[in-house]
Amino acid sequence: MSSPQSIEVPDALVASYTRNGGEDERTWIARLPALVAKLLNQWELERDGGIGSGEASLVVPVRRADDTRAALKLQMPREETTAALIGLRAWSGDGIVRLLDHDPESSAMLLERLDGSRTLASVEDDDVAMSALAGLMARLHSVPAPEGLRGLGDVARDMLASVPAAVGALRDPEDQRRLRGWASAVTELVGEPGDRLLHWDLHYGNVLAAEREPWLAIDPEPLVGDPGFDLWPALDTGWERLHVAGDVPRAVRRRFDLLTEALGLDRQRAAGWTLARLLQNTLWDIEDGRTTIQPSQIAVAEALPRH
């Protein structure tokens, strides 16, 4: 079995935790090699490839005792990690990576191995790619939401409470007007937040090629709410590709039409909840010190059906 010294944590993951975190984050990163070694022994796993990482997680390709391929995923225990576990159990591999085992103490997950080298972004025809994503999204939304997850109503109310201060942080009066308009759309919808199980971050990069199905979703951030709140990552995905196509508003509208039709959504409600995502993104940007609304957020907003 691997020793702690043989497990090197990627520099990008170390930087992410040390740049954005405090003492707890630094301690977790320092202990990560030993934790990986412990779990390899605990689950009788053998390393089977190079270590990968995302912004917040370490992924170790492994083989189980029966020689099946899997992936060991470690992320610092947080509310999002617990939510992901709840969602993965509820979905049980239907349209999404399958959870094979879980370590309660560390929140580590043993997951079905997918092809990390091939995401849905590799499909050149955007309609084909978006149709595949929409099919997965429809399946994820069809599963009853389990207990223990945050609700969109609470998220939306928290956003609305932050709007007055955020408006004052924006320099451009036109941006201030936009933010108030998006908040107004959310105010109209907040009383009916929905009850579906949402992925919250389903875009081309979070759909990988697989063996048991052509494509499967990964990295959910489960939330209970209206399916319209799940559309923005798909509308925004592969932004460079949209620019190459030459007509960004038309491409976004095409995606919106395809998604709402595939999911059977009311277009106006879906547009309103998509504005809620733009509001949320902008509030996060303002928290990080930004004083303008990102052009990509404005482009998506302007491409949506008007209320």
C-alpha positions as CSV (number, residue, x, y, z in Angstrom):
1,M,0.0,0.0,0.0
2,S,1.0,3.6,-0.5
3,S,2.9,5.5,2.1
4,P,1.9,9.1,3.0
5,Q,5.2,10.4,1.6
6,S,4.3,8.9,-1.9
7,I,1.2,11.0,-2.1
8,E,1.8,14.5,-3.5
9,V,-1.0,17.0,-3.2
10,P,-1.2,19.1,-6.4
11,D,0.1,22.6,-6.0
12,A,-3.1,24.1,-7.3
13,L,-5.1,22.4,-4.5
14,V,-2.6,23.5,-1.8
15,A,-2.8,27.1,-3.2
16,S,-6.6,27.1,-3.2
17,Y,-6.9,26.0,0.4
18,T,-4.0,28.2,1.8
19,R,-5.0,31.3,-0.3
20,N,-8.7,31.2,0.6
21,G,-8.7,29.5,4.0
22,G,-7.5,29.7,7.6
23,E,-5.8,27.5,10.1
24,D,-8.4,24.6,9.7
25,E,-7.8,24.6,5.9
26,R,-4.0,24.5,6.2
27,T,-4.2,21.7,8.8
28,W,-6.5,19.7,6.5
29,I,-4.1,20.1,3.6
30,A,-1.1,19.1,5.7
31,R,-2.8,15.9,6.9
32,L,-4.2,15.0,3.4
33,P,-1.4,12.5,2.4
34,A,-1.8,10.6,5.6
35,L,-5.5,10.5,5.2
36,V,-5.3,9.2,1.7
37,A,-2.9,6.4,2.9
38,K,-5.3,5.5,5.7
39,L,-8.3,5.2,3.3
40,L,-6.3,3.2,0.8
41,N,-5.6,0.7,3.5
42,Q,-9.1,0.9,5.1
43,W,-10.8,0.1,1.7
44,E,-8.1,-2.2,0.4
45,L,-7.4,0.0,-2.6
46,E,-4.4,0.3,-4.9
47,R,-3.4,3.5,-6.7
48,D,-4.2,3.3,-10.4
49,G,-3.0,6.5,-12.1
50,G,-2.0,10.0,-11.5
51,I,-3.7,12.1,-8.8
52,G,-6.0,14.9,-9.9
53,S,-7.7,17.8,-8.2
54,G,-10.4,20.4,-8.6
55,E,-10.6,23.7,-6.8
56,A,-11.6,22.0,-3.5
57,S,-11.1,18.3,-3.9
58,L,-8.4,15.6,-4.4
59,V,-9.2,12.7,-6.7
60,V,-7.1,9.5,-6.6
61,P,-7.7,6.8,-9.2
62,V,-7.8,3.4,-7.6
63,R,-8.6,-0.3,-8.0
64,R,-10.6,-2.2,-5.5
65,A,-9.8,-5.6,-4.1
66,D,-12.0,-7.2,-6.8
67,D,-10.0,-5.2,-9.5
68,T,-12.9,-2.9,-10.4
69,R,-11.8,0.7,-11.1
70,A,-12.9,3.5,-8.8
71,A,-12.0,7.0,-7.7
72,L,-11.2,8.1,-4.2
73,K,-12.4,11.7,-3.7
74,L,-11.4,13.8,-0.6
75,Q,-12.7,17.2,0.3
76,M,-12.6,19.1,3.5
77,P,-15.9,18.3,5.4
78,R,-18.3,21.2,4.9
79,E,-22.1,21.7,4.4
80,E,-21.6,21.2,0.6
81,T,-19.8,17.9,1.2
82,T,-22.7,16.6,3.3
83,A,-25.2,17.8,0.7
84,A,-23.3,16.0,-2.0
85,L,-23.4,12.7,-0.1
86,I,-27.2,13.1,0.5
87,G,-27.8,13.8,-3.2
88,L,-25.6,11.0,-4.5
89,R,-27.4,8.5,-2.2
90,A,-30.8,9.7,-3.4
91,W,-29.8,9.6,-7.1
92,S,-28.2,6.2,-6.7
93,G,-26.3,6.4,-9.9
94,D,-29.3,7.5,-12.1
95,G,-27.7,9.9,-14.5
96,I,-24.8,10.6,-12.2
97,V,-21.6,9.1,-10.9
98,R,-22.4,6.2,-8.4
99,L,-21.3,6.4,-4.8
100,L,-19.6,3.1,-3.8
101,D,-18.6,3.9,-0.3
102,H,-18.3,6.7,2.2
103,D,-16.1,7.4,5.2
104,P,-18.2,9.3,7.8
105,E,-15.2,10.6,9.8
106,S,-13.5,12.3,6.9
107,S,-16.4,12.7,4.4
108,A,-14.2,10.9,1.8
109,M,-16.1,9.2,-1.0
110,L,-15.3,6.2,-3.1
111,L,-16.9,6.8,-6.5
112,E,-17.4,4.9,-9.7
113,R,-14.5,5.7,-12.1
114,L,-15.4,7.8,-15.1
115,D,-13.3,9.1,-18.0
116,G,-11.9,12.3,-16.6
117,S,-10.2,13.1,-19.9
118,R,-13.4,13.5,-21.8
119,T,-16.1,15.9,-20.8
120,L,-19.3,16.9,-22.6
121,A,-17.3,19.9,-23.9
122,S,-15.6,17.5,-26.3
123,V,-18.8,17.2,-28.3
124,E,-18.5,19.8,-31.1
125,D,-22.2,20.1,-32.0
126,D,-23.7,22.3,-29.2
127,D,-27.2,21.1,-29.8
128,V,-26.1,17.5,-29.3
129,A,-24.1,18.3,-26.2
130,M,-26.9,20.4,-24.7
131,S,-29.5,17.7,-25.4
132,A,-27.3,15.2,-23.6
133,L,-27.0,17.5,-20.6
134,A,-30.8,18.3,-20.6
135,G,-31.5,14.5,-20.6
136,L,-29.3,14.1,-17.5
137,M,-30.8,17.1,-15.8
138,A,-34.4,15.8,-16.4
139,R,-33.4,12.5,-14.7
140,L,-31.8,14.2,-11.8
141,H,-34.8,16.4,-11.2
142,S,-37.2,13.4,-11.3
143,V,-35.8,11.9,-8.1
144,P,-37.8,13.0,-5.0
145,A,-35.7,15.4,-2.8
146,P,-34.5,13.8,0.4
147,E,-34.5,15.3,3.9
148,G,-31.5,17.3,5.1
149,L,-30.8,19.6,2.1
150,R,-31.0,23.4,1.9
151,G,-34.1,24.9,0.2
152,L,-34.1,27.5,-2.5
153,G,-36.5,29.6,-0.5
154,D,-33.9,30.2,2.2
155,V,-31.2,30.9,-0.4
156,A,-33.4,33.4,-2.3
157,R,-34.4,35.3,0.9
158,D,-30.8,35.5,1.9
159,M,-30.0,37.0,-1.5
160,L,-32.7,39.6,-1.3
161,A,-31.5,40.7,2.1
162,S,-28.1,41.4,0.7
163,V,-29.3,43.5,-2.3
164,P,-29.5,47.0,-0.8
165,A,-25.9,47.0,0.3
166,A,-24.8,45.4,-2.9
167,V,-26.5,48.0,-5.1
168,G,-24.5,50.6,-3.3
169,A,-21.3,48.8,-4.1
170,L,-21.8,49.0,-7.8
171,R,-20.3,52.1,-9.6
172,D,-22.5,52.1,-12.7
173,P,-26.1,53.3,-12.3
174,E,-27.1,50.9,-15.1
175,D,-25.6,48.0,-13.2
176,Q,-27.5,49.2,-10.1
177,R,-30.7,49.2,-12.2
178,R,-30.0,45.7,-13.4
179,L,-29.4,44.3,-10.0
180,R,-32.6,45.8,-8.7
181,G,-34.5,44.4,-11.7
182,W,-33.1,40.9,-11.0
183,A,-34.0,41.2,-7.3
184,S,-37.5,42.2,-8.3
185,A,-37.8,39.0,-10.4
186,V,-36.7,36.9,-7.5
187,T,-39.2,38.7,-5.2
188,E,-42.0,37.6,-7.5
189,L,-40.9,33.9,-7.2
190,V,-39.6,33.5,-3.7
191,G,-43.0,32.4,-2.3
192,E,-43.0,29.3,-4.6
193,P,-39.4,28.1,-4.5
194,G,-40.1,24.6,-5.7
195,D,-39.4,21.1,-4.4
196,R,-37.2,19.3,-6.9
197,L,-33.7,17.9,-6.3
198,L,-31.3,20.2,-8.1
199,H,-27.7,19.6,-9.1
200,W,-26.9,23.4,-8.9
201,D,-23.7,23.1,-11.0
202,L,-24.5,21.1,-14.1
203,H,-22.3,22.3,-17.0
204,Y,-20.2,20.6,-19.7
205,G,-17.2,20.3,-17.5
206,N,-19.3,18.4,-14.9
207,V,-20.5,15.7,-17.4
208,L,-18.0,12.9,-18.0
209,A,-17.9,10.0,-20.4
210,A,-18.6,6.7,-18.7
211,E,-18.7,2.9,-19.4
212,R,-22.3,2.1,-18.2
213,E,-23.7,5.1,-20.0
214,P,-22.3,7.5,-22.6
215,W,-22.4,10.4,-20.1
216,L,-22.8,10.9,-16.4
217,A,-22.9,14.0,-14.2
218,I,-20.4,14.6,-11.4
219,D,-19.8,17.1,-8.6
220,P,-23.3,18.0,-7.5
221,E,-24.1,20.7,-5.0
222,P,-27.6,19.5,-4.2
223,L,-30.4,21.9,-3.4
224,V,-34.2,21.6,-3.2
225,G,-36.0,24.0,-5.4
226,D,-37.4,25.0,-8.8
227,P,-35.7,23.4,-11.9
228,G,-35.4,26.8,-13.5
229,F,-32.7,27.6,-10.9
230,D,-30.6,24.8,-12.3
231,L,-30.3,26.2,-15.9
232,W,-27.7,29.0,-15.6
233,P,-24.5,26.8,-15.6
234,A,-25.7,25.1,-18.8
235,L,-26.5,28.4,-20.4
236,D,-23.1,29.8,-19.5
237,T,-21.0,26.7,-20.2
238,G,-18.3,26.9,-22.8
239,W,-18.5,30.7,-23.1
240,E,-15.5,30.8,-25.5
241,R,-17.4,28.4,-27.8
242,L,-20.4,30.8,-27.8
243,H,-18.2,33.7,-28.8
244,V,-16.6,31.7,-31.6
245,A,-20.2,31.0,-32.9
246,G,-20.5,34.7,-33.3
247,D,-24.0,35.4,-32.0
248,V,-24.0,34.9,-28.2
249,P,-27.6,36.0,-27.5
250,R,-28.9,33.7,-30.2
251,A,-26.8,30.8,-28.8
252,V,-28.0,31.4,-25.2
253,R,-31.6,31.6,-26.4
254,R,-31.2,28.4,-28.3
255,R,-29.9,26.6,-25.2
256,F,-32.7,28.1,-23.1
257,D,-35.3,26.9,-25.5
258,L,-33.8,23.4,-25.7
259,L,-33.5,23.1,-21.9
260,T,-37.0,24.4,-21.1
261,E,-38.6,22.2,-23.7
262,A,-36.7,19.1,-22.6
263,L,-37.6,19.8,-18.9
264,G,-41.1,20.9,-19.6
265,L,-40.6,24.2,-17.8
266,D,-42.7,27.4,-17.8
267,R,-40.4,29.8,-19.8
268,Q,-41.2,32.9,-17.7
269,R,-40.6,31.1,-14.4
270,A,-37.4,29.6,-15.7
271,A,-36.2,33.0,-16.9
272,G,-37.0,34.5,-13.5
273,W,-35.1,31.8,-11.6
274,T,-32.2,32.2,-14.1
275,L,-32.1,35.9,-13.2
276,A,-31.9,34.7,-9.6
277,R,-28.6,32.8,-10.5
278,L,-27.3,36.0,-12.1
279,L,-28.2,37.9,-8.9
280,Q,-26.4,35.3,-6.8
281,N,-23.3,35.3,-8.9
282,T,-23.1,39.1,-8.8
283,L,-23.6,39.2,-5.1
284,W,-20.7,36.8,-4.7
285,D,-18.6,39.0,-7.0
286,I,-19.4,42.0,-5.0
287,E,-18.4,40.2,-1.8
288,D,-15.0,39.5,-3.5
289,G,-14.6,43.3,-4.2
290,R,-15.9,43.6,-7.7
291,T,-17.8,46.9,-8.5
292,T,-19.3,46.0,-11.8
293,I,-21.5,43.2,-13.2
294,Q,-19.6,40.8,-15.3
295,P,-20.4,41.1,-19.1
296,S,-21.3,37.4,-19.3
297,Q,-24.0,37.8,-16.7
298,I,-25.5,40.8,-18.6
299,A,-25.3,38.8,-21.9
300,V,-27.3,35.9,-20.4
301,A,-29.9,38.3,-18.9
302,E,-30.4,40.1,-22.1
303,A,-30.9,36.8,-24.0
304,L,-33.7,35.5,-21.7
305,P,-37.4,35.9,-22.5
306,R,-38.7,39.2,-21.2
307,H,-41.1,39.2,-18.3
